[in-house]
Amino acid sequence: MDKIELDVRDDGVRLLTLRDPQRRNALGEQMGAELRACVRDLAADADARALVITGEGPSFCAGADLPALFGDPDRPVSETRAVLSAYYQTFFSVRDLPFPTIAAVNGPAVGAGLNLAMACDLRVAGRAAAFGATFARIGLHPGGGATWFLTRAMGPGRALRTLLLGETLDAERAVAWGLAEEGPVDDPVAVALDLAARIAGLEPGLAEKIKRAVAIAGTGGDLDAVVELETDAQAASASSPTLQAWVDRFR
């Protein structure tokens, strides 16, 4: 792969780096195809426990290849819609991974790059991080799940303001408004890798089930649905060595 690099670590952590710094890691056709293929492999990787995504150089991801997606104004809307639906799978494939994912946002994450960061479960913001919801500023309706991601993270009022004004949030504001869970930090990759290693050290399957329960709760799932999942998962984890060691301490 030319546009991405995957570092497979012994502790179950995987580090995926976008590698097109001359184009600020813009998510073009080749990078998107490579990223989707890599994510398919990761989904089948039985040893993977957590994934960190970052960008090479000063940018996380500068967004989409605008000429490729929108350079033909005469193309029928139905064809553009099909192209966009395929392109969106780049973000959604990351979101659908069964294990936790962390975006180490080392620099600007703009447009499609913002979507990629938001498709991860957690975000660590470096001091140079910038979260750019700039769609409306260039005359484009937000896409790729941007309205859903931002509304879920920030609430409808802040999401609407940010999207209408095409604002870019720095690391401090992004954390304050819920776009990132940690930051600003000097080395977001190191912080994200440490967090990923701690997650990967949990009992096998535990993080995946917690991720699934939180996803149901966070997207409007009712209490009964969440408790049903929790009950099954908690019963399955009752025999884990870690839990039994704690049980022995209480005896």
C-alpha positions as MATLAB code, in Angstrom:
seq = 'MDKIELDVRDDGVRLLTLRDPQRRNALGEQMGAELRACVRDLAADADARALVITGEGPSFCAGADLPALFGDPDRPVSETRAVLSAYYQTFFSVRDLPFPTIAAVNGPAVGAGLNLAMACDLRVAGRAAAFGATFARIGLHPGGGATWFLTRAMGPGRALRTLLLGETLDAERAVAWGLAEEGPVDDPVAVALDLAARIAGLEPGLAEKIKRAVAIAGTGGDLDAVVELETDAQAASASSPTLQAWVDRFR';
ca = [
       0.000    0.000    0.000;
       1.366    3.423   -0.977;
      -0.967    5.799    0.858;
      -1.331    4.102    4.245;
       0.905    2.138    6.578;
      -0.180   -0.418    9.173;
       2.008   -1.194   12.165;
       1.030   -4.512   13.775;
       2.097   -4.655   17.412;
       2.466   -7.641   19.683;
       0.112   -6.252   22.337;
      -2.923   -6.348   20.043;
      -2.669   -2.659   19.124;
      -2.648   -1.640   15.474;
      -1.392    1.768   14.276;
      -2.708    2.953   10.906;
      -0.988    6.010    9.417;
      -2.279    8.017    6.462;
       0.787    8.633    4.287;
       0.382   11.386    1.733;
       1.856   14.399    3.557;
       2.458   16.412    0.378;
      -1.332   16.502   -0.089;
      -1.926   16.860    3.681;
      -3.221   13.266    3.673;
      -6.262   14.199    1.592;
      -8.555   11.204    1.302;
      -8.471   10.583   -2.430;
      -9.563    7.539   -4.399;
      -6.370    5.527   -3.874;
      -6.048    6.267   -0.178;
      -9.743    5.532    0.336;
      -9.477    2.173   -1.437;
      -6.377    1.232    0.539;
      -7.983    2.293    3.810;
     -11.120    0.236    3.137;
      -9.022   -2.816    2.223;
      -6.926   -2.419    5.365;
     -10.021   -2.124    7.542;
     -11.430   -5.308    5.997;
      -8.217   -7.093    6.985;
      -8.386   -5.636   10.476;
     -11.961   -6.819   10.896;
     -10.710  -10.358   10.216;
      -7.648  -10.004   12.468;
      -8.394  -12.201   15.469;
      -5.479  -10.720   17.426;
      -6.471   -7.059   16.984;
      -7.709   -5.432   20.197;
      -7.522   -1.687   19.439;
      -6.700    0.598   16.508;
      -5.055    4.033   16.431;
      -5.382    6.154   13.279;
      -3.171    9.173   12.609;
      -1.641   11.157    9.760;
       1.953   11.514    8.628;
       3.372   15.026    8.733;
       1.606   18.105   10.101;
      -1.944   17.142    9.048;
      -4.338   14.418   10.131;
      -6.438   14.521    6.943;
      -7.243   17.564    4.801;
     -10.498   16.136    3.479;
     -11.792   14.756    0.207;
     -10.454   15.030   -3.313;
     -12.969   17.704   -4.352;
     -12.326   17.523   -8.138;
     -12.830   13.744   -8.132;
     -16.087   13.908   -6.197;
     -17.578   17.186   -7.391;
     -15.625   18.264  -10.456;
     -18.351   17.438  -12.990;
     -21.311   19.797  -12.444;
     -23.191   18.160  -15.325;
     -23.134   14.689  -13.818;
     -26.652   13.531  -12.901;
     -27.479   13.816   -9.232;
     -28.204   10.075   -9.098;
     -24.653    9.274  -10.253;
     -23.093   11.704   -7.789;
     -25.183   10.140   -5.052;
     -23.854    6.665   -5.933;
     -20.255    7.932   -5.930;
     -20.741    9.587   -2.540;
     -22.396    6.526   -1.001;
     -19.387    4.422   -1.974;
     -16.973    7.067   -0.671;
     -18.728    7.254    2.698;
     -17.912    3.591    3.330;
     -14.358    4.706    4.055;
     -15.566    6.274    7.323;
     -18.323    3.823    8.092;
     -16.025    0.803    7.741;
     -13.874    2.220   10.538;
     -16.910    2.867   12.706;
     -18.101   -0.720   12.167;
     -14.901   -2.352   13.455;
     -15.748   -4.536   16.467;
     -12.888   -3.328   18.676;
     -12.267    0.228   19.977;
     -10.679    2.766   17.629;
      -8.828    5.968   18.532;
      -8.020    8.931   16.285;
      -4.705   10.574   17.178;
      -5.490   13.957   15.639;
      -2.031   15.399   15.111;
      -3.107   18.339   12.911;
      -6.038   19.592   10.843;
      -8.908   17.139   10.313;
     -11.095   18.874    7.743;
     -14.313   17.797    6.014;
     -13.896   14.121    5.181;
     -10.923   14.094    7.560;
     -13.218   15.279   10.337;
     -15.622   12.469    9.462;
     -12.802    9.928    9.662;
     -11.780   11.198   13.095;
     -15.394   11.213   14.299;
     -15.939    7.674   12.982;
     -13.399    6.519   15.565;
     -14.684    5.755   19.046;
     -12.286    8.118   20.830;
     -10.167   11.102   19.811;
      -6.917   12.449   21.263;
      -6.165   16.005   20.122;
      -2.623   17.245   19.674;
      -1.767   20.895   20.237;
      -1.892   21.505   16.478;
      -5.190   19.665   16.024;
      -8.026   21.463   14.244;
     -11.488   20.024   13.657;
     -12.879   21.658   10.515;
     -16.572   21.334    9.651;
     -16.005   23.578    6.639;
     -18.606   22.156    4.230;
     -20.963   25.153    4.115;
     -18.099   27.613    3.656;
     -17.335   26.035    0.283;
     -20.998   25.804   -0.732;
     -21.375   22.104    0.083;
     -23.923   20.377    2.296;
     -22.259   18.288    5.024;
     -22.016   14.603    4.161;
     -20.510   11.322    5.269;
     -22.427   11.352    8.549;
     -21.090   14.771    9.606;
     -24.423   16.066   10.928;
     -24.984   12.840   12.898;
     -21.441   12.688   14.297;
     -21.398   16.326   15.395;
     -24.920   16.361   16.817;
     -24.201   13.237   18.831;
     -20.934   14.678   20.168;
     -21.839   18.357   20.674;
     -25.600   18.523   20.910;
     -27.890   20.014   18.248;
     -27.286   23.689   19.038;
     -23.500   23.636   18.862;
     -23.550   21.234   15.907;
     -25.900   23.516   13.961;
     -23.812   26.596   14.691;
     -20.566   24.849   13.736;
     -21.972   23.453   10.502;
     -23.793   26.621    9.420;
     -20.722   28.788    9.966;
     -18.297   26.202    8.603;
     -16.215   26.594   11.735;
     -12.880   25.033   12.621;
     -12.390   24.219   16.306;
      -8.961   24.135   17.917;
      -7.968   21.369   20.317;
      -9.112   23.131   23.493;
     -12.525   24.007   22.106;
     -12.926   20.564   20.557;
     -12.394   18.937   23.955;
     -14.661   21.443   25.700;
     -17.434   20.838   23.170;
     -17.133   17.038   23.155;
     -15.400   16.389   19.818;
     -12.347   14.909   21.556;
     -11.918   13.131   24.857;
      -8.335   14.215   25.588;
      -6.096   17.118   24.689;
      -4.370   19.243   23.845;
      -1.311   17.016   24.242;
       2.208   17.300   22.863;
       2.322   13.821   21.316;
      -1.181   12.580   20.451;
       0.101    9.355   18.879;
       1.989    8.356   22.037;
      -1.013    9.176   24.224;
      -3.369    7.273   21.904;
      -1.058    4.247   21.763;
      -0.850    4.158   25.565;
      -4.645    4.340   25.789;
      -4.977    1.614   23.130;
      -2.534   -0.649   24.989;
      -4.545   -0.278   28.199;
      -7.729   -1.172   26.307;
      -6.008   -4.108   24.586;
      -4.983   -5.430   27.992;
      -8.575   -6.084   29.025;
      -9.988   -9.600   28.996;
     -10.477  -10.770   25.367;
     -13.831   -9.639   24.007;
     -14.633   -7.349   26.941;
     -13.839   -4.065   25.191;
     -15.798   -5.116   22.111;
     -18.910   -5.835   24.165;
     -18.631   -2.593   26.124;
     -18.285   -0.708   22.825;
     -21.447   -2.380   21.527;
     -23.446   -1.567   24.672;
     -22.380    2.087   24.680;
     -23.192    2.361   20.969;
     -26.736    1.126   21.570;
     -27.198    3.465   24.540;
     -25.669    6.432   22.723;
     -27.857    6.112   19.648;
     -31.153    6.101   21.481;
     -31.479    2.461   22.405;
     -33.915    1.969   25.268;
     -32.908    0.742   28.711;
     -34.373   -2.744   28.190;
     -32.254   -3.338   25.067;
     -29.086   -2.184   26.811;
     -29.763   -4.208   29.964;
     -30.419   -7.322   27.885;
     -27.060   -6.956   26.181;
     -25.338   -6.159   29.478;
     -26.865   -9.199   31.162;
     -25.652  -11.575   28.465;
     -22.200   -9.992   28.352;
     -21.814   -9.825   32.118;
     -22.853  -13.468   32.526;
     -20.340  -14.484   29.839;
     -17.547  -12.578   31.581;
     -18.286  -14.078   35.008;
     -15.664  -16.803   34.560;
     -12.832  -14.492   33.485;
      -9.546  -14.979   35.357;
      -9.355  -11.290   36.230;
     -12.807  -11.274   37.817;
     -12.181  -14.526   39.695;
      -8.994  -13.070   41.157;
     -11.045  -10.168   42.524;
     -13.687  -12.593   43.816;
     -10.972  -14.452   45.726;
      -9.828  -11.188   47.337;
     -13.347  -10.604   48.682;
     -13.749  -14.092   50.127;
];
